Amino acid sequence: MKDQYQHYLELLKGLRLMDDDFFSEALDEKIEPVEYILRTILERNDIKVQCTEAQVEYKSATKRSIKLDIRAVDTEGRVLDIEVQRADKGASVRRARFHSSVIDRTLLEKGEDFDALVDTYVIFITEHDKYGAGLPLYHVERTVTELQHTAFGDGAHIIYVNGAFRDLEHPVGRLMHDMNCTDPNKMLNPLLAKEVRYLKETEGGRSQMCRAFEEVARESARDAEYQKAVRTAKKMLALGQLNLETIAECTELSLDEVKALADYICNALAGKMIIHRYDAFSTNSVYLKFDYGVANSLRISDHAGYGYLSYRYNITLGLKKAYKETSRQFVKEFYPEAMVDDVVDRIVAMREERIQRYRDYDAIVEQRRLRPDTTKSFWRNCREIK
């Protein structure tokens, strides 16, 4: 254990703010240093940061998730994402676009006007000069081509900062000098130097960084274990000798994915309706009913269900495309896992439609609550999601 601690301390000596994990640890919830960085990059002294947070994760059960190095919000409500990227690939233009779109997704409540969208800034500080022009900053803005590139004005801003720019007469040059310093005593800005000094030269800071190193190691191990399971599943499928249920049991992949989808949907619909959930014991399936079934129901699984099942919505892992079928005059809708957000929107829309159609929707829900069909295993085994 002592040898491991010494190893971590040796690693710590060589870290700079240009190392993203160190950057996040140093500036988590540190308003003044982040404010200095943003004022320098945005070239505006009126920026006042209200709050900052490191390693902010935007999760999706089926789509790509992202984790922001530093997320800041200023007093005008603007959301600012600061990313440190040493590898050129990590600061691709499409990644910048994706960061911008994922942040936008969280900014409006249902029914809120689009004009209420605040400005967002996605800032990539790259170790190398991304465009090779020797400039300190590269601003990316949408324009209208046919109008002499008049600004589109959608409020989405992307900025690349040249981490190789070292002109100490320029504010960005001084910032990049500090971002690349391993010794806090050689840094120019006292706010940044203070945070780096704390992590490198105090017992509390060193302990904090050692815990961070250990978490990174654990996360890497978990990811390696998952990737190994995926490779094993692919090999087993290629052999063609085992069914999906057996593969899922051996690799523990599919059931986790089914439950992740169910968790995602429950979180998305929480507070909007009453949700009951039943996780099957014998198969990789999760069943959800909304408003005691008045707002329909959903089955999530890695395999097709029995024909007699009458769940309106069905998400099936591995399904190629969405389709509908009618069974005993009952319409059933089937979706691949990638369309989980569409399913959520569909459930909400159909519920609203039924509220408008039924004379007293709440009375019907209450009637179902008082007299659930206990002959069905769902109601004997389900739990209400709070």
Contacts in CASP RR format, 6 or more apart in sequence:
PFRMAT RR
TARGET T0000
AUTHOR 0000-0000-0000
METHOD contacts of the structure
MODEL  1
MKDQYQHYLELLKGLRLMDDDFFSEALDEKIEPVEYILRTILERNDIKVQ
CTEAQVEYKSATKRSIKLDIRAVDTEGRVLDIEVQRADKGASVRRARFHS
SVIDRTLLEKGEDFDALVDTYVIFITEHDKYGAGLPLYHVERTVTELQHT
AFGDGAHIIYVNGAFRDLEHPVGRLMHDMNCTDPNKMLNPLLAKEVRYLK
ETEGGRSQMCRAFEEVARESARDAEYQKAVRTAKKMLALGQLNLETIAEC
TELSLDEVKALADYICNALAGKMIIHRYDAFSTNSVYLKFDYGVANSLRI
SDHAGYGYLSYRYNITLGLKKAYKETSRQFVKEFYPEAMVDDVVDRIVAM
REERIQRYRDYDAIVEQRRLRPDTTKSFWRNCREIK
5 210 0 8 1.000
8 209 0 8 1.000
8 210 0 8 1.000
8 213 0 8 1.000
9 206 0 8 1.000
9 210 0 8 1.000
11 213 0 8 1.000
12 199 0 8 1.000
12 200 0 8 1.000
12 206 0 8 1.000
12 209 0 8 1.000
13 182 0 8 1.000
13 200 0 8 1.000
14 182 0 8 1.000
15 22 0 8 1.000
15 182 0 8 1.000
15 200 0 8 1.000
15 209 0 8 1.000
16 22 0 8 1.000
16 179 0 8 1.000
16 180 0 8 1.000
16 181 0 8 1.000
16 182 0 8 1.000
17 23 0 8 1.000
17 26 0 8 1.000
17 84 0 8 1.000
17 178 0 8 1.000
17 179 0 8 1.000
17 180 0 8 1.000
17 181 0 8 1.000
17 192 0 8 1.000
17 196 0 8 1.000
18 84 0 8 1.000
18 86 0 8 1.000
18 125 0 8 1.000
18 127 0 8 1.000
18 163 0 8 1.000
18 179 0 8 1.000
18 180 0 8 1.000
19 84 0 8 1.000
19 86 0 8 1.000
20 69 0 8 1.000
20 83 0 8 1.000
20 84 0 8 1.000
20 85 0 8 1.000
20 86 0 8 1.000
21 212 0 8 1.000
21 216 0 8 1.000
22 199 0 8 1.000
22 209 0 8 1.000
23 69 0 8 1.000
23 70 0 8 1.000
23 84 0 8 1.000
24 54 0 8 1.000
24 55 0 8 1.000
24 69 0 8 1.000
24 70 0 8 1.000
25 54 0 8 1.000
25 199 0 8 1.000
25 208 0 8 1.000
25 209 0 8 1.000
25 212 0 8 1.000
26 33 0 8 1.000
26 192 0 8 1.000
26 195 0 8 1.000
26 196 0 8 1.000
26 198 0 8 1.000
26 199 0 8 1.000
27 33 0 8 1.000
27 34 0 8 1.000
27 37 0 8 1.000
27 52 0 8 1.000
27 54 0 8 1.000
27 70 0 8 1.000
27 195 0 8 1.000
28 52 0 8 1.000
28 53 0 8 1.000
28 54 0 8 1.000
28 55 0 8 1.000
28 70 0 8 1.000
29 51 0 8 1.000
29 52 0 8 1.000
29 53 0 8 1.000
29 54 0 8 1.000
30 52 0 8 1.000
30 195 0 8 1.000
31 49 0 8 1.000
31 50 0 8 1.000
31 51 0 8 1.000
31 52 0 8 1.000
32 191 0 8 1.000
33 189 0 8 1.000
33 191 0 8 1.000
33 192 0 8 1.000
33 194 0 8 1.000
33 195 0 8 1.000
34 49 0 8 1.000
34 52 0 8 1.000
34 70 0 8 1.000
34 72 0 8 1.000
34 82 0 8 1.000
35 47 0 8 1.000
35 48 0 8 1.000
35 49 0 8 1.000
36 189 0 8 1.000
36 191 0 8 1.000
36 192 0 8 1.000
37 82 0 8 1.000
37 175 0 8 1.000
38 47 0 8 1.000
38 49 0 8 1.000
38 72 0 8 1.000
38 74 0 8 1.000
38 80 0 8 1.000
38 82 0 8 1.000
38 123 0 8 1.000
39 45 0 8 1.000
39 47 0 8 1.000
40 171 0 8 1.000
40 172 0 8 1.000
40 174 0 8 1.000
40 175 0 8 1.000
41 123 0 8 1.000
41 137 0 8 1.000
41 159 0 8 1.000
41 161 0 8 1.000
41 172 0 8 1.000
41 175 0 8 1.000
42 121 0 8 1.000
42 159 0 8 1.000
43 137 0 8 1.000
43 171 0 8 1.000
47 74 0 8 1.000
48 74 0 8 1.000
48 75 0 8 1.000
49 72 0 8 1.000
49 73 0 8 1.000
49 74 0 8 1.000
49 75 0 8 1.000
50 73 0 8 1.000
50 74 0 8 1.000
50 75 0 8 1.000
50 77 0 8 1.000
51 72 0 8 1.000
51 73 0 8 1.000
52 70 0 8 1.000
52 71 0 8 1.000
52 72 0 8 1.000
52 73 0 8 1.000
53 70 0 8 1.000
53 71 0 8 1.000
53 72 0 8 1.000
54 69 0 8 1.000
54 70 0 8 1.000
54 71 0 8 1.000
55 67 0 8 1.000
55 68 0 8 1.000
55 69 0 8 1.000
56 67 0 8 1.000
56 68 0 8 1.000
56 71 0 8 1.000
57 65 0 8 1.000
57 66 0 8 1.000
57 67 0 8 1.000
57 68 0 8 1.000
58 65 0 8 1.000
58 66 0 8 1.000
58 67 0 8 1.000
58 68 0 8 1.000
58 102 0 8 1.000
58 103 0 8 1.000
58 105 0 8 1.000
58 106 0 8 1.000
59 65 0 8 1.000
59 264 0 8 1.000
60 264 0 8 1.000
61 260 0 8 1.000
61 261 0 8 1.000
61 263 0 8 1.000
61 264 0 8 1.000
61 265 0 8 1.000
61 337 0 8 1.000
61 340 0 8 1.000
62 261 0 8 1.000
62 264 0 8 1.000
62 337 0 8 1.000
62 338 0 8 1.000
62 340 0 8 1.000
63 338 0 8 1.000
63 341 0 8 1.000
64 98 0 8 1.000
66 98 0 8 1.000
66 99 0 8 1.000
66 102 0 8 1.000
68 81 0 8 1.000
68 82 0 8 1.000
68 83 0 8 1.000
68 99 0 8 1.000
69 81 0 8 1.000
69 82 0 8 1.000
69 83 0 8 1.000
69 84 0 8 1.000
70 81 0 8 1.000
70 82 0 8 1.000
71 79 0 8 1.000
71 80 0 8 1.000
71 81 0 8 1.000
72 79 0 8 1.000
72 80 0 8 1.000
72 81 0 8 1.000
72 82 0 8 1.000
73 79 0 8 1.000
73 80 0 8 1.000
74 80 0 8 1.000
76 118 0 8 1.000
76 119 0 8 1.000
77 118 0 8 1.000
78 118 0 8 1.000
78 119 0 8 1.000
78 120 0 8 1.000
78 121 0 8 1.000
79 103 0 8 1.000
79 107 0 8 1.000
79 118 0 8 1.000
79 119 0 8 1.000
79 120 0 8 1.000
79 121 0 8 1.000
80 120 0 8 1.000
80 121 0 8 1.000
80 123 0 8 1.000
81 99 0 8 1.000
81 103 0 8 1.000
81 120 0 8 1.000
81 121 0 8 1.000
81 122 0 8 1.000
81 123 0 8 1.000
82 123 0 8 1.000
82 125 0 8 1.000
83 91 0 8 1.000
83 99 0 8 1.000
83 122 0 8 1.000
83 123 0 8 1.000
83 124 0 8 1.000
83 125 0 8 1.000
84 125 0 8 1.000
84 179 0 8 1.000
85 91 0 8 1.000
85 124 0 8 1.000
85 125 0 8 1.000
85 126 0 8 1.000
85 127 0 8 1.000
86 126 0 8 1.000
86 127 0 8 1.000
87 127 0 8 1.000
88 126 0 8 1.000
88 128 0 8 1.000
88 130 0 8 1.000
91 124 0 8 1.000
91 126 0 8 1.000
91 130 0 8 1.000
91 160 0 8 1.000
93 140 0 8 1.000
96 122 0 8 1.000
96 124 0 8 1.000
96 140 0 8 1.000
96 158 0 8 1.000
96 160 0 8 1.000
97 158 0 8 1.000
99 122 0 8 1.000
100 120 0 8 1.000
100 122 0 8 1.000
100 156 0 8 1.000
100 158 0 8 1.000
103 120 0 8 1.000
103 122 0 8 1.000
104 117 0 8 1.000
104 120 0 8 1.000
104 156 0 8 1.000
107 117 0 8 1.000
107 118 0 8 1.000
107 120 0 8 1.000
108 114 0 8 1.000
108 116 0 8 1.000
108 117 0 8 1.000
117 155 0 8 1.000
119 155 0 8 1.000
119 156 0 8 1.000
119 157 0 8 1.000
120 155 0 8 1.000
120 156 0 8 1.000
120 157 0 8 1.000
121 157 0 8 1.000
121 158 0 8 1.000
121 159 0 8 1.000
122 156 0 8 1.000
122 157 0 8 1.000
122 158 0 8 1.000
122 159 0 8 1.000
123 158 0 8 1.000
123 159 0 8 1.000
123 160 0 8 1.000
123 161 0 8 1.000
124 130 0 8 1.000
124 158 0 8 1.000
124 159 0 8 1.000
124 160 0 8 1.000
124 161 0 8 1.000
125 161 0 8 1.000
125 163 0 8 1.000
125 179 0 8 1.000
126 160 0 8 1.000
126 161 0 8 1.000
126 162 0 8 1.000
126 163 0 8 1.000
127 163 0 8 1.000
127 164 0 8 1.000
128 162 0 8 1.000
128 163 0 8 1.000
128 164 0 8 1.000
129 135 0 8 1.000
129 162 0 8 1.000
129 163 0 8 1.000
129 164 0 8 1.000
129 165 0 8 1.000
130 138 0 8 1.000
130 160 0 8 1.000
130 162 0 8 1.000
131 138 0 8 1.000
131 160 0 8 1.000
134 162 0 8 1.000
134 164 0 8 1.000
134 165 0 8 1.000
135 162 0 8 1.000
135 165 0 8 1.000
136 161 0 8 1.000
136 162 0 8 1.000
136 165 0 8 1.000
136 167 0 8 1.000
136 170 0 8 1.000
136 172 0 8 1.000
136 173 0 8 1.000
136 176 0 8 1.000
137 159 0 8 1.000
137 160 0 8 1.000
137 161 0 8 1.000
137 162 0 8 1.000
137 172 0 8 1.000
138 159 0 8 1.000
138 160 0 8 1.000
138 162 0 8 1.000
139 157 0 8 1.000
139 158 0 8 1.000
139 159 0 8 1.000
140 157 0 8 1.000
140 158 0 8 1.000
140 159 0 8 1.000
140 160 0 8 1.000
141 151 0 8 1.000
141 152 0 8 1.000
141 153 0 8 1.000
141 157 0 8 1.000
141 158 0 8 1.000
142 151 0 8 1.000
142 152 0 8 1.000
142 153 0 8 1.000
142 154 0 8 1.000
142 156 0 8 1.000
143 149 0 8 1.000
143 150 0 8 1.000
143 151 0 8 1.000
143 152 0 8 1.000
144 150 0 8 1.000
144 151 0 8 1.000
144 152 0 8 1.000
161 172 0 8 1.000
161 176 0 8 1.000
162 172 0 8 1.000
162 176 0 8 1.000
163 176 0 8 1.000
163 179 0 8 1.000
163 180 0 8 1.000
164 176 0 8 1.000
165 172 0 8 1.000
165 173 0 8 1.000
165 176 0 8 1.000
166 173 0 8 1.000
166 176 0 8 1.000
166 177 0 8 1.000
167 173 0 8 1.000
168 174 0 8 1.000
168 177 0 8 1.000
168 188 0 8 1.000
174 188 0 8 1.000
174 189 0 8 1.000
175 189 0 8 1.000
177 187 0 8 1.000
177 188 0 8 1.000
178 187 0 8 1.000
178 188 0 8 1.000
178 189 0 8 1.000
178 192 0 8 1.000
178 193 0 8 1.000
181 187 0 8 1.000
181 196 0 8 1.000
184 193 0 8 1.000
184 194 0 8 1.000
184 196 0 8 1.000
184 197 0 8 1.000
184 200 0 8 1.000
184 201 0 8 1.000
185 193 0 8 1.000
185 197 0 8 1.000
187 193 0 8 1.000
187 196 0 8 1.000
198 204 0 8 1.000
198 205 0 8 1.000
199 205 0 8 1.000
199 206 0 8 1.000
199 208 0 8 1.000
199 209 0 8 1.000
200 206 0 8 1.000
226 253 0 8 1.000
229 251 0 8 1.000
229 252 0 8 1.000
229 253 0 8 1.000
230 251 0 8 1.000
230 253 0 8 1.000
232 250 0 8 1.000
232 251 0 8 1.000
233 247 0 8 1.000
233 250 0 8 1.000
233 251 0 8 1.000
233 253 0 8 1.000
236 242 0 8 1.000
236 247 0 8 1.000
236 250 0 8 1.000
236 251 0 8 1.000
237 247 0 8 1.000
242 250 0 8 1.000
244 254 0 8 1.000
244 302 0 8 1.000
244 303 0 8 1.000
245 283 0 8 1.000
245 284 0 8 1.000
245 302 0 8 1.000
245 303 0 8 1.000
247 253 0 8 1.000
247 254 0 8 1.000
248 254 0 8 1.000
248 255 0 8 1.000
248 284 0 8 1.000
248 302 0 8 1.000
254 284 0 8 1.000
254 302 0 8 1.000
254 317 0 8 1.000
255 284 0 8 1.000
255 302 0 8 1.000
257 302 0 8 1.000
257 317 0 8 1.000
257 337 0 8 1.000
258 284 0 8 1.000
258 285 0 8 1.000
258 286 0 8 1.000
258 300 0 8 1.000
258 301 0 8 1.000
258 302 0 8 1.000
258 317 0 8 1.000
259 279 0 8 1.000
259 286 0 8 1.000
261 286 0 8 1.000
261 300 0 8 1.000
261 315 0 8 1.000
261 337 0 8 1.000
261 340 0 8 1.000
262 277 0 8 1.000
262 279 0 8 1.000
262 286 0 8 1.000
262 288 0 8 1.000
262 300 0 8 1.000
264 340 0 8 1.000
265 288 0 8 1.000
265 298 0 8 1.000
265 300 0 8 1.000
265 340 0 8 1.000
265 343 0 8 1.000
265 344 0 8 1.000
266 275 0 8 1.000
266 277 0 8 1.000
266 288 0 8 1.000
266 385 0 8 1.000
268 341 0 8 1.000
268 344 0 8 1.000
269 275 0 8 1.000
269 290 0 8 1.000
269 344 0 8 1.000
269 347 0 8 1.000
269 348 0 8 1.000
270 385 0 8 1.000
272 348 0 8 1.000
272 351 0 8 1.000
273 290 0 8 1.000
273 291 0 8 1.000
273 295 0 8 1.000
273 351 0 8 1.000
274 290 0 8 1.000
274 291 0 8 1.000
274 292 0 8 1.000
274 365 0 8 1.000
274 384 0 8 1.000
275 288 0 8 1.000
275 289 0 8 1.000
275 290 0 8 1.000
275 384 0 8 1.000
275 385 0 8 1.000
276 288 0 8 1.000
276 289 0 8 1.000
276 292 0 8 1.000
276 378 0 8 1.000
276 379 0 8 1.000
276 382 0 8 1.000
276 383 0 8 1.000
276 384 0 8 1.000
276 385 0 8 1.000
277 286 0 8 1.000
277 287 0 8 1.000
277 288 0 8 1.000
277 382 0 8 1.000
277 383 0 8 1.000
277 384 0 8 1.000
277 385 0 8 1.000
278 286 0 8 1.000
278 287 0 8 1.000
278 288 0 8 1.000
278 377 0 8 1.000
278 378 0 8 1.000
278 381 0 8 1.000
278 382 0 8 1.000
278 383 0 8 1.000
279 285 0 8 1.000
279 286 0 8 1.000
280 286 0 8 1.000
280 287 0 8 1.000
283 301 0 8 1.000
283 303 0 8 1.000
284 301 0 8 1.000
284 302 0 8 1.000
284 303 0 8 1.000
285 299 0 8 1.000
285 300 0 8 1.000
285 301 0 8 1.000
285 302 0 8 1.000
285 303 0 8 1.000
285 305 0 8 1.000
286 299 0 8 1.000
286 300 0 8 1.000
286 301 0 8 1.000
287 297 0 8 1.000
287 298 0 8 1.000
287 299 0 8 1.000
287 300 0 8 1.000
287 311 0 8 1.000
287 378 0 8 1.000
287 382 0 8 1.000
288 297 0 8 1.000
288 298 0 8 1.000
288 299 0 8 1.000
288 300 0 8 1.000
289 296 0 8 1.000
289 297 0 8 1.000
289 298 0 8 1.000
289 378 0 8 1.000
289 382 0 8 1.000
290 296 0 8 1.000
290 297 0 8 1.000
290 298 0 8 1.000
290 347 0 8 1.000
290 351 0 8 1.000
291 351 0 8 1.000
291 365 0 8 1.000
291 368 0 8 1.000
292 365 0 8 1.000
292 368 0 8 1.000
292 369 0 8 1.000
292 372 0 8 1.000
293 368 0 8 1.000
294 354 0 8 1.000
294 361 0 8 1.000
294 364 0 8 1.000
294 365 0 8 1.000
294 368 0 8 1.000
295 347 0 8 1.000
295 350 0 8 1.000
295 351 0 8 1.000
295 354 0 8 1.000
296 311 0 8 1.000
296 312 0 8 1.000
296 313 0 8 1.000
296 347 0 8 1.000
296 350 0 8 1.000
296 351 0 8 1.000
297 311 0 8 1.000
297 312 0 8 1.000
297 313 0 8 1.000
298 311 0 8 1.000
298 312 0 8 1.000
298 313 0 8 1.000
298 314 0 8 1.000
298 315 0 8 1.000
298 343 0 8 1.000
298 347 0 8 1.000
299 305 0 8 1.000
299 309 0 8 1.000
299 311 0 8 1.000
299 313 0 8 1.000
299 314 0 8 1.000
299 315 0 8 1.000
300 314 0 8 1.000
300 315 0 8 1.000
301 314 0 8 1.000
301 315 0 8 1.000
301 316 0 8 1.000
301 317 0 8 1.000
302 316 0 8 1.000
302 317 0 8 1.000
302 318 0 8 1.000
303 316 0 8 1.000
304 316 0 8 1.000
305 314 0 8 1.000
307 327 0 8 1.000
310 327 0 8 1.000
310 328 0 8 1.000
310 330 0 8 1.000
310 332 0 8 1.000
311 332 0 8 1.000
312 330 0 8 1.000
312 331 0 8 1.000
312 332 0 8 1.000
312 333 0 8 1.000
312 350 0 8 1.000
313 333 0 8 1.000
313 335 0 8 1.000
313 343 0 8 1.000
313 346 0 8 1.000
313 347 0 8 1.000
314 332 0 8 1.000
314 333 0 8 1.000
314 334 0 8 1.000
314 335 0 8 1.000
315 334 0 8 1.000
315 335 0 8 1.000
315 336 0 8 1.000
315 337 0 8 1.000
315 339 0 8 1.000
315 340 0 8 1.000
315 343 0 8 1.000
316 334 0 8 1.000
316 335 0 8 1.000
316 336 0 8 1.000
316 337 0 8 1.000
317 336 0 8 1.000
317 337 0 8 1.000
318 336 0 8 1.000
318 337 0 8 1.000
319 334 0 8 1.000
319 335 0 8 1.000
319 336 0 8 1.000
319 337 0 8 1.000
320 336 0 8 1.000
321 336 0 8 1.000
322 333 0 8 1.000
322 334 0 8 1.000
322 335 0 8 1.000
322 336 0 8 1.000
322 339 0 8 1.000
322 342 0 8 1.000
323 333 0 8 1.000
323 334 0 8 1.000
324 331 0 8 1.000
324 332 0 8 1.000
324 333 0 8 1.000
324 334 0 8 1.000
325 331 0 8 1.000
325 332 0 8 1.000
325 334 0 8 1.000
326 332 0 8 1.000
333 346 0 8 1.000
335 342 0 8 1.000
335 343 0 8 1.000
354 361 0 8 1.000
355 361 0 8 1.000
358 364 0 8 1.000
372 379 0 8 1.000
373 379 0 8 1.000
374 380 0 8 1.000
END
